[in-house]
Structure formats: structure tokens, C-alpha cells
């Protein structure tokens, strides 16, 4: 093993996603999602390597005013169009259609997990959680790769009893 990130501003990584059509394209979600506090863990948004992890660059998510130093949980790459990605974390869900050049915030919930349907990547399920009295526990679903979301009836108590939901 050889360290590949000694010179990055943040070494806290919550998730790594590899482009299914180009394994040299590697995305990483920064910030330690599992530490306490909304902004704990160093985060510089989403970073990208186009050479299999040798070199890394910061995407523009860190500059989005809605990002607010969110610790991130997970990245989803659309296997049908790998320029389309979703990233989720403690301050919501963001979507890019241009491989990280620009991001759009599409959900404002605390997201503890996110998965897409492998047969139809436009269908995405996201788990919502609570933290220090903020947020609501539950599951939301999108059928248009994150453009819109609906809350599902799950029976999960929304307040007070559940802090983290996983899919």
C-alpha cells in the first residue's frame, strides 16, 4: 500500500466511487460523516482523480453556498451517464450533470445513506436521519435521478427514537 493523499487539505474520506466505465476515474466524498457535530471532520467536498488515484482535484461543490462544510456520506455515479453524480451528506443531497463542474442542491435533509436501483439508476432511495434534534428519520425516493423526492411511508418514527437509517 502507498499513501496517495498526503498533500490534500482533508484526509477524512467517507466514501469512494469508481466510474464503472473508466476505472481511472475515482471520486471521493470528504468529511468524516460518522464523527459528532454537523461540521466535524475536515471536508473539501468531492474530490476527483482521473488517473486512478495518483493525483486529486477538488470539484466545485465546495464553492456552492448551500454546501456549508457538509460532511458527506456517499457518492452515486449513474452507470448510464457517468457525468451524472449524486452526493449526499449531513446537509442534503447535491447533483451534478457535468462531472462535478457545477452542482445543484436537490434535497435539504440529513442523509445517512443513499442507493440506486441497479436495474434503473433513475430510481434512488435515500435514508434520512436525525442529529441533535434536527432532521427527520425516514426514507425518501426519487424516480428521476434526484430531481424530485417523495417521503415514503415506512413506519419509522420520525422524531426522537431513530437517529440513523441505513438502506
C-alpha positions in Angstrom: 0.0 0.0 0.0 1.1 3.5 -0.8 -0.5 6.8 0.5 -2.0 8.8 -2.3 -3.4 11.7 -0.4 -0.7 13.1 1.8 -0.9 16.5 0.2 -4.7 17.0 0.3 -6.3 19.5 2.6 -8.6 16.8 4.1 -7.8 13.2 4.8 -11.3 12.3 6.1 -13.0 10.2 3.5 -16.5 8.7 3.9 -16.9 7.1 0.5 -15.1 6.3 -2.7 -16.9 5.6 -6.0 -15.1 4.3 -9.1 -16.5 5.1 -12.5 -17.9 1.8 -13.8 -16.9 2.7 -17.4 -13.5 4.1 -16.6 -11.6 2.8 -13.5 -9.1 5.6 -13.7 -11.9 8.0 -12.7 -12.2 7.8 -8.9 -14.5 10.1 -6.8 -14.2 10.6 -3.0 -16.6 12.1 -0.6 -14.7 14.0 2.1 -15.5 14.7 5.7 -15.9 12.1 8.4 -19.6 11.5 8.4 -19.5 9.3 11.5 -18.0 11.9 13.8 -20.2 14.0 16.1 -21.4 17.5 15.1 -22.6 18.9 11.8 -19.3 20.1 10.6 -16.9 17.8 12.3 -14.2 16.2 10.3 -12.3 18.1 7.6 -14.2 18.4 4.4 -13.4 19.8 1.0 -16.5 18.5 -0.8 -16.0 15.9 -3.5 -12.6 15.2 -4.9 -11.8 13.5 -8.2 -8.8 11.6 -9.6 -8.6 10.9 -13.3 -5.5 8.8 -13.1 -6.6 6.0 -10.8 -5.8 7.9 -7.5 -2.3 9.2 -8.2 -3.5 12.9 -8.4 -6.6 14.5 -7.0 -8.5 17.7 -7.7 -11.3 19.4 -5.8 -14.6 19.7 -7.6 -16.7 22.9 -7.5 -19.1 21.6 -4.8 -17.0 23.3 -2.0 -17.8 26.7 -3.7 -21.6 26.1 -3.7 -23.0 28.3 -0.9 -25.6 25.6 0.1 -22.7 23.1 0.8 -21.8 24.8 4.1 -18.9 22.5 5.0 -21.2 19.4 5.0 -19.6 16.1 5.9 -20.5 13.7 3.1 -21.7 10.2 3.3 -21.8 8.7 -0.2 -21.4 9.2 -3.9 -23.6 7.6 -6.6 -22.4 7.5 -10.2 -25.1 6.9 -12.9 -23.7 4.0 -14.9 -25.8 5.0 -17.9 -24.2 8.5 -18.0 -21.1 8.8 -15.7 -21.1 12.6 -15.9 -24.3 12.4 -13.7 -23.5 12.0 -10.0 -25.3 12.4 -6.7 -23.6 13.1 -3.4 -25.3 13.0 0.0 -24.4 14.1 3.5 -25.4 15.9 6.6 -26.7 19.0 4.9 -28.5 17.3 2.0 -28.2 15.9 -1.5 -26.4 17.6 -4.4 -26.5 16.5 -8.1 -24.1 17.2 -11.0 -24.8 16.6 -14.7 -21.4 17.7 -15.9 -18.9 15.6 -13.9 -18.6 17.9 -10.9 -18.2 21.3 -12.7 -21.5 22.5 -11.3 -23.7 21.2 -8.5 -27.4 21.7 -7.7 -28.8 21.1 -4.2 -31.8 18.8 -4.7 -32.7 17.9 -1.0 -32.2 19.6 2.3 -32.4 16.6 4.7 -29.8 14.9 6.8 -28.9 11.9 4.6 -27.4 8.8 6.3 -27.4 6.5 3.3 -28.3 6.5 -0.4 -28.6 3.8 -3.0 -29.8 3.5 -6.6 -31.8 0.7 -8.2 -29.2 -1.3 -10.2 -31.8 -2.1 -12.9 -32.9 1.6 -13.2 -30.4 4.1 -11.8 -33.0 6.9 -12.1 -34.7 5.3 -9.0 -32.8 6.3 -5.9 -33.6 5.7 -2.2 -32.2 7.9 0.5 -32.3 7.3 4.2 -32.9 10.4 6.4 -31.7 10.7 9.9 -31.7 13.0 13.0 -28.8 14.7 14.7 -29.0 16.8 17.9 -32.8 17.3 17.5 -32.5 18.3 13.8 -33.7 16.3 10.9 -36.3 13.6 10.5 -35.8 9.8 10.3 -37.3 8.1 7.3 -36.8 7.1 3.7 -37.3 9.2 0.5 -37.4 8.1 -3.1 -36.6 9.7 -6.4 -37.6 8.3 -9.8 -35.8 11.0 -11.9 -32.2 10.7 -10.7 -32.7 13.1 -7.8 -34.6 15.9 -9.4 -37.6 15.4 -7.0 -38.1 13.4 -3.9 -41.1 11.9 -2.1 -41.3 10.7 1.5 -42.2 7.0 1.8 -44.5 5.6 4.5 -42.1 3.3 6.3 -43.4 3.1 9.9 -40.0 4.6 11.1 -40.7 7.0 14.0 -39.7 10.4 12.5 -38.6 12.1 15.8 -36.9 11.1 19.0 -36.3 7.3 18.6 -34.2 6.8 15.5 -31.1 8.8 14.7 -29.7 6.9 11.7 -31.4 4.8 9.0 -29.4 2.6 6.6 -30.6 1.2 3.2 
